Amino acid sequence: MRCAYFDCFSGAAGDMILAALIDAGCPLEHLQQVVARLNLPGVALAAERTQVHGLAATRVQVHVAEAAKKTHRHLSHILKIIDAAGLEPGVAERAAAVFRRLAEAEAAVHATTVEKVHFHEVGANDAIVDIVCAAAALHQLGIERSFCSPIPTGHGAVECEHGTMPVPAPATARLLMGVPLAECPEPGELTTPTGAAILTSVSETYGPIPGGFRAAAVGYGAGTRPGKTRPNVLRVLIGELADESAEHDQVVVLEAQVDDATGQMLAFACQRLLDAAALDAWLTPILMKKGRPGHLLGVLCRPQDADRLEDLLLAETTTFGVRRHASTRSKLAREAVEVETAFGSIRLKVGRRGGRVVRVWPEYEDCAAAARRAGAAFQDVQQAALAAWRRQPGA
């Protein structure tokens, strides 16, 4: 299973994450095509090799024409830009989830709603490029799971749109709730809201490199802040996680019973939860007190996302309470494999237990897109992908 480990020994910002992924092997040209599809006039992405405290790294620059530099947007505007770009399956969803997470943090800080949040720095063109391209880079590199070190925030004060703020900035502090923080003597803002939003949206755990991780590539992304006690870079390690380490993980299950919500409300709530990085969400018909028909809404999530998703569940449904319990999940070690068919390239999930293939299944989004392009039946595309897998040596 292809994994990424973000080593934030000097903090994290959106441009540092993106630069590290480019340094680790994601082609710059691929991301420049992504930027072109975002249709942001006067915006271009560039990268260069540099040295920071003698350490070779990559630095990215988002060039923005003067007329586009003071663009402020609401969440709805940003989601429309992402939706209209026609990005690859999973990329748009991941980028949108990061911005929703940012909007929730900003709304909490400013005592307003997600819909009314007026993005300043994080709504600017360079932040949109950082977040969307980071999502596209993870997809291009085939990353299925991500892990992160404890995150240092820095100390002191930072100047932003609202004036002088303490470090970590209020939105950053909100985003890092429940996340292990690391002590670091480096002064200044080490972790930005954009960096915190990306890492907390994609990371499963925060700690040392997972056991069984075998690194195949390493990338260093340089930031713009001059480091005083250490190089201002973020390191990412790309590699494979051994089967034994991938078969178990810790998750949280949230449950709420409702008997006075419409089907539309419940469907919307499930989609909001999934968009906000829930691992799964489901509805089960139940019979409640006084013979009332109702539903049990269940959510599966990572431990660090439980509080945020519980807040969302309470906000989007009519329930007055949420049950929560921790659970150990056993799962097949998964690997992404791409096969060529008459309908084009299709990715499959290959599930193994103890090194033995237990299940193989084509990715829905790939099959659906191929079926639409060819005007073919969905199940014909699925079967073609499975047949191509069976023809591979060792299948």
C-alpha positions as CSV (number, residue, x, y, z in Angstrom):
1,M,0.0,0.0,0.0
2,R,1.4,3.4,-1.1
3,C,1.7,5.7,1.9
4,A,3.1,9.2,2.7
5,Y,4.7,10.3,6.0
6,F,4.9,14.1,6.6
7,D,7.8,15.0,8.9
8,C,7.0,18.5,10.1
9,F,10.2,19.1,12.1
10,S,10.0,22.8,11.1
11,G,6.2,23.2,10.7
12,A,4.0,23.1,7.6
13,A,2.5,25.5,5.1
14,G,0.5,24.8,2.0
15,D,3.4,25.7,-0.4
16,M,5.8,23.5,1.7
17,I,3.5,20.5,1.4
18,L,3.1,21.0,-2.3
19,A,6.8,21.5,-2.9
20,A,7.7,18.4,-0.9
21,L,5.3,16.3,-3.0
22,I,6.9,17.7,-6.2
23,D,10.4,17.0,-4.8
24,A,9.3,13.4,-4.0
25,G,8.3,12.7,-7.6
26,C,5.1,14.4,-8.7
27,P,5.7,16.0,-12.1
28,L,5.4,19.8,-12.1
29,E,3.8,19.7,-15.6
30,H,1.0,17.6,-14.3
31,L,0.2,20.2,-11.6
32,Q,0.5,23.1,-14.1
33,Q,-2.3,21.4,-16.1
34,V,-4.4,21.2,-12.9
35,V,-3.9,24.9,-12.4
36,A,-4.9,25.6,-16.0
37,R,-8.2,23.7,-15.4
38,L,-9.0,25.8,-12.3
39,N,-9.5,28.8,-14.7
40,L,-8.0,31.4,-12.5
41,P,-6.9,34.3,-14.7
42,G,-3.4,35.5,-14.2
43,V,-2.3,32.6,-12.1
44,A,0.6,30.2,-12.8
45,L,2.6,27.6,-10.9
46,A,6.4,27.4,-11.0
47,A,9.0,25.5,-9.0
48,E,12.7,25.7,-8.6
49,R,15.5,23.8,-6.8
50,T,17.1,25.6,-3.9
51,Q,19.2,25.1,-0.8
52,V,18.0,25.8,2.7
53,H,20.8,25.7,5.4
54,G,22.7,23.5,3.0
55,L,19.8,21.1,2.4
56,A,18.6,20.6,-1.2
57,A,14.9,21.3,-1.5
58,T,12.2,22.4,-3.9
59,R,10.4,25.7,-3.6
60,V,7.1,26.5,-5.4
61,Q,5.9,29.9,-6.5
62,V,2.3,30.7,-7.4
63,H,2.6,33.7,-9.7
64,V,-0.5,35.9,-9.4
65,A,-1.1,39.0,-11.6
66,E,-1.6,42.2,-9.7
67,A,-5.3,42.5,-10.6
68,A,-6.0,39.1,-9.0
69,K,-4.0,39.5,-5.8
70,K,-6.8,40.9,-3.6
71,T,-9.5,38.3,-4.4
72,H,-11.6,37.4,-1.4
73,R,-14.1,34.6,-1.6
74,H,-16.8,32.7,0.3
75,L,-16.7,28.9,0.5
76,S,-19.4,28.6,-2.1
77,H,-17.2,30.5,-4.6
78,I,-14.2,28.2,-4.0
79,L,-16.3,25.0,-4.3
80,K,-17.7,26.2,-7.6
81,I,-14.1,26.8,-8.9
82,I,-13.1,23.3,-7.9
83,D,-16.3,21.7,-9.2
84,A,-16.0,23.4,-12.6
85,A,-12.4,22.2,-13.1
86,G,-13.3,18.7,-14.0
87,L,-10.6,17.2,-11.8
88,E,-9.8,13.5,-11.5
89,P,-12.0,11.3,-9.2
90,G,-11.1,11.9,-5.6
91,V,-9.0,15.1,-6.2
92,A,-12.0,17.5,-6.2
93,E,-13.5,15.7,-3.2
94,R,-10.3,15.9,-1.1
95,A,-9.7,19.6,-2.0
96,A,-13.3,20.5,-1.2
97,A,-13.0,18.7,2.2
98,V,-9.9,20.7,3.1
99,F,-11.7,24.0,2.3
100,R,-14.8,22.9,4.3
101,R,-12.5,22.1,7.2
102,L,-11.0,25.5,6.9
103,A,-14.4,27.1,6.7
104,E,-15.5,25.3,9.9
105,A,-12.5,26.5,11.8
106,E,-12.9,30.1,10.6
107,A,-16.6,30.1,11.4
108,A,-15.9,28.9,14.9
109,V,-13.2,31.6,15.4
110,H,-15.4,34.4,14.1
111,A,-18.7,33.2,15.6
112,T,-20.4,33.0,12.3
113,T,-21.6,30.2,9.9
114,V,-19.7,28.3,7.3
115,E,-21.8,29.9,4.6
116,K,-20.9,33.4,5.8
117,V,-17.2,32.9,6.3
118,H,-15.3,35.4,4.2
119,F,-12.0,33.9,3.3
120,H,-9.0,36.3,3.2
121,E,-5.5,34.7,2.9
122,V,-6.8,31.2,2.5
123,G,-9.3,32.2,-0.2
124,A,-6.7,33.9,-2.3
125,N,-5.5,32.3,-5.6
126,D,-2.2,31.0,-4.2
127,A,-4.0,29.1,-1.4
128,I,-6.4,27.6,-3.8
129,V,-3.5,26.4,-6.0
130,D,-1.7,25.0,-2.9
131,I,-4.7,23.0,-1.7
132,V,-6.0,21.7,-5.0
133,C,-2.5,20.8,-6.3
134,A,-1.6,19.1,-3.0
135,A,-4.7,16.9,-3.5
136,A,-3.8,16.3,-7.1
137,A,-0.2,15.4,-6.2
138,L,-1.3,12.9,-3.6
139,H,-3.5,11.3,-6.2
140,Q,-0.8,11.3,-8.9
141,L,1.7,9.7,-6.5
142,G,-0.9,6.9,-5.7
143,I,-1.0,7.8,-2.0
144,E,-3.7,5.7,-0.3
145,R,-2.8,6.5,3.4
146,S,-1.0,9.4,5.0
147,F,0.6,9.8,8.4
148,C,2.1,12.8,10.1
149,S,4.6,13.6,12.9
150,P,3.5,15.8,15.8
151,I,3.2,19.3,14.5
152,P,5.1,22.3,15.9
153,T,3.2,25.6,15.8
154,G,5.9,28.2,16.7
155,H,5.4,31.1,19.0
156,G,5.2,34.8,19.0
157,A,2.8,36.9,16.8
158,V,1.8,37.0,13.2
159,E,0.4,39.8,11.0
160,C,-2.7,38.9,9.1
161,E,-5.9,40.5,7.5
162,H,-7.4,41.0,11.0
163,G,-4.3,42.5,12.5
164,T,-1.7,41.1,14.9
165,M,-2.6,37.6,16.1
166,P,-0.9,35.2,18.5
167,V,0.9,32.1,17.2
168,P,-0.6,29.7,16.4
169,A,-3.1,31.8,14.6
170,P,-6.7,31.3,15.9
171,A,-7.8,29.2,12.8
172,T,-4.6,27.1,13.1
173,A,-5.2,26.5,16.8
174,R,-8.8,25.4,16.0
175,L,-7.6,23.0,13.2
176,L,-5.0,21.4,15.5
177,M,-7.4,20.6,18.3
178,G,-6.8,17.0,19.3
179,V,-3.6,16.8,17.3
180,P,-0.3,16.1,19.2
181,L,1.8,19.2,19.0
182,A,5.6,19.3,19.1
183,E,7.9,21.6,21.0
184,C,10.2,23.7,18.8
185,P,12.4,26.7,19.8
186,E,12.0,28.3,16.3
187,P,10.3,31.7,16.6
188,G,7.5,32.8,14.3
189,E,4.5,31.1,12.6
190,L,5.7,27.6,11.8
191,T,2.4,26.1,10.8
192,T,-0.2,28.1,8.8
193,P,-4.0,27.5,8.6
194,T,-3.6,26.1,5.1
195,G,-0.8,23.7,6.1
196,A,-2.8,22.6,9.2
197,A,-6.0,22.1,7.2
198,I,-4.3,19.9,4.6
199,L,-2.4,17.7,7.1
200,T,-5.4,17.2,9.4
201,S,-7.6,16.3,6.5
202,V,-5.4,13.6,5.1
203,S,-3.5,12.2,8.1
204,E,-4.6,9.1,9.9
205,T,-2.3,9.3,12.9
206,Y,0.4,11.7,14.4
207,G,3.6,10.2,15.7
208,P,6.7,8.3,14.6
209,I,6.9,6.6,11.2
210,P,4.6,3.6,11.2
211,G,6.2,0.2,11.8
212,G,6.7,-1.7,8.6
213,F,7.0,1.4,6.4
214,R,9.6,1.1,3.6
215,A,10.6,4.4,2.1
216,A,11.0,4.6,-1.7
217,A,11.3,8.4,-2.2
218,V,11.8,11.4,0.0
219,G,11.0,15.0,-0.8
220,Y,11.9,18.4,0.8
221,G,9.6,21.4,0.4
222,A,11.1,24.8,1.2
223,G,9.0,27.6,2.8
224,T,9.5,31.3,2.5
225,R,10.1,32.1,6.2
226,P,13.9,32.3,7.0
227,G,14.7,29.6,9.6
228,K,16.9,30.7,12.5
229,T,17.5,27.4,14.4
230,R,16.7,24.9,11.6
231,P,16.0,24.8,7.9
232,N,12.5,25.9,7.1
233,V,11.5,22.8,5.1
234,L,8.9,20.1,5.3
235,R,10.0,16.5,4.6
236,V,7.7,13.8,3.1
237,L,8.6,10.2,2.8
238,I,6.8,8.1,0.2
239,G,6.8,4.3,0.4
240,E,5.0,1.1,1.1
241,L,3.5,-0.2,4.3
242,A,3.9,-3.9,5.0
243,D,0.8,-6.0,5.1
244,E,1.0,-6.7,8.9
245,S,0.8,-2.9,9.7
246,A,-2.1,-2.3,7.3
247,E,-4.6,-4.9,8.6
248,H,-5.6,-3.2,11.8
249,D,-6.3,0.4,12.8
250,Q,-8.2,2.4,15.5
251,V,-11.5,4.1,14.5
252,V,-14.4,5.8,16.2
253,V,-18.1,5.0,15.6
254,L,-20.6,7.8,16.1
255,E,-24.3,7.0,16.3
256,A,-27.5,9.1,16.5
257,Q,-31.1,8.1,16.5
258,V,-33.6,10.4,14.8
259,D,-37.4,10.1,14.3
260,D,-38.3,13.6,13.3
261,A,-36.0,14.3,10.3
262,T,-36.9,14.2,6.6
263,G,-35.2,11.9,4.1
264,Q,-33.7,14.9,2.4
265,M,-32.2,16.2,5.7
266,L,-30.7,12.8,6.5
267,A,-29.3,12.3,3.0
268,F,-27.7,15.8,3.1
269,A,-26.2,15.1,6.5
270,C,-24.6,11.8,5.3
271,Q,-23.1,13.6,2.3
272,R,-21.8,16.5,4.5
273,L,-20.2,13.9,6.9
274,L,-18.5,12.1,4.0
275,D,-17.3,15.4,2.5
276,A,-15.8,16.3,5.9
277,A,-13.5,13.2,5.8
278,A,-15.8,10.6,7.5
279,L,-14.6,7.1,6.5
280,D,-18.2,6.0,6.0
281,A,-21.8,7.1,6.9
282,W,-24.9,5.1,6.8
283,L,-28.6,5.0,7.7
284,T,-30.5,2.0,9.3
285,P,-34.3,2.0,9.7
286,I,-35.3,1.4,13.3
287,L,-38.4,1.4,15.5
288,M,-38.1,3.9,18.3
289,K,-40.2,4.6,21.5
290,K,-43.9,5.0,21.2
291,G,-43.8,2.9,18.0
292,R,-42.2,5.7,15.9
293,P,-40.3,4.7,12.8
294,G,-36.9,6.3,12.7
295,H,-33.3,6.0,11.6
296,L,-30.0,5.2,13.2
297,L,-27.3,7.4,11.5
298,G,-23.9,5.9,11.9
299,V,-20.5,7.4,11.2
300,L,-17.1,5.8,11.0
301,C,-14.1,8.1,11.4
302,R,-10.5,8.6,12.5
303,P,-10.1,9.4,16.2
304,Q,-8.8,12.9,15.4
305,D,-11.9,13.7,13.4
306,A,-14.5,12.5,15.9
307,D,-15.1,15.8,17.7
308,R,-15.5,17.8,14.5
309,L,-17.8,15.2,12.9
310,E,-19.9,15.0,16.1
311,D,-20.4,18.8,15.9
312,L,-21.5,18.4,12.3
313,L,-23.9,15.6,13.1
314,L,-25.5,17.6,15.8
315,A,-25.8,20.6,13.5
316,E,-27.2,18.8,10.5
317,T,-29.8,16.5,12.1
318,T,-32.5,16.9,14.7
319,T,-30.8,14.6,17.3
320,F,-30.2,15.7,20.9
321,G,-27.4,13.3,21.5
322,V,-24.6,11.3,19.9
323,R,-23.2,8.0,21.1
324,R,-19.5,7.3,20.6
325,H,-17.3,4.3,21.0
326,A,-13.8,3.4,19.9
327,S,-13.2,0.3,17.8
328,T,-10.4,-1.7,16.3
329,R,-10.9,-2.3,12.6
330,S,-9.5,-5.3,10.8
331,K,-9.2,-4.8,7.1
332,L,-7.5,-6.2,4.1
333,A,-4.1,-4.6,3.1
334,R,-5.0,-2.7,0.0
335,E,-3.0,-2.0,-3.1
336,A,-4.0,0.1,-6.2
337,V,-3.3,-1.6,-9.5
338,E,-4.0,-0.1,-12.9
339,V,-5.0,-2.3,-15.9
340,E,-5.6,-1.5,-19.6
341,T,-9.0,-2.5,-21.1
342,A,-10.8,-1.7,-24.3
343,F,-12.5,1.1,-22.4
344,G,-9.2,2.6,-21.2
345,S,-7.2,2.5,-18.0
346,I,-9.1,1.2,-15.0
347,R,-7.8,1.1,-11.4
348,L,-8.5,-1.8,-9.1
349,K,-8.3,-2.3,-5.4
350,V,-6.4,-5.5,-4.5
351,G,-7.1,-6.7,-1.0
352,R,-4.6,-9.1,0.7
353,R,-4.5,-10.8,4.0
354,G,-1.2,-12.4,5.1
355,G,0.2,-11.7,1.6
356,R,-2.6,-13.7,-0.1
357,V,-5.0,-12.0,-2.5
358,V,-8.5,-12.2,-1.0
359,R,-10.4,-9.7,-3.1
360,V,-10.1,-7.6,-6.3
361,W,-12.5,-5.0,-7.3
362,P,-12.5,-2.1,-9.9
363,E,-12.8,1.5,-8.7
364,Y,-16.3,2.8,-9.2
365,E,-15.4,6.2,-10.5
366,D,-13.0,4.9,-13.1
367,C,-15.6,2.4,-14.4
368,A,-18.4,5.0,-14.4
369,A,-16.2,7.5,-16.3
370,A,-15.2,4.9,-18.9
371,A,-18.8,3.7,-19.3
372,R,-19.9,7.3,-20.0
373,R,-17.1,7.9,-22.5
374,A,-17.8,4.7,-24.4
375,G,-21.6,4.6,-24.1
376,A,-21.1,1.1,-22.6
377,A,-22.9,-0.7,-19.8
378,F,-21.3,-0.2,-16.4
379,Q,-21.0,-3.9,-15.6
380,D,-19.3,-4.5,-19.0
381,V,-16.5,-2.1,-18.0
382,Q,-16.2,-3.8,-14.5
383,Q,-16.0,-7.3,-16.1
384,A,-13.4,-6.1,-18.6
385,A,-11.2,-4.7,-15.8
386,L,-11.5,-7.9,-13.8
387,A,-10.6,-10.0,-16.9
388,A,-7.5,-7.8,-17.5
389,W,-6.5,-8.3,-13.9
390,R,-6.8,-12.1,-14.3
391,R,-4.5,-12.1,-17.3
392,Q,-1.7,-10.5,-15.3
393,P,1.2,-12.8,-14.2
394,G,0.6,-13.9,-10.6
395,A,-3.0,-12.8,-10.4
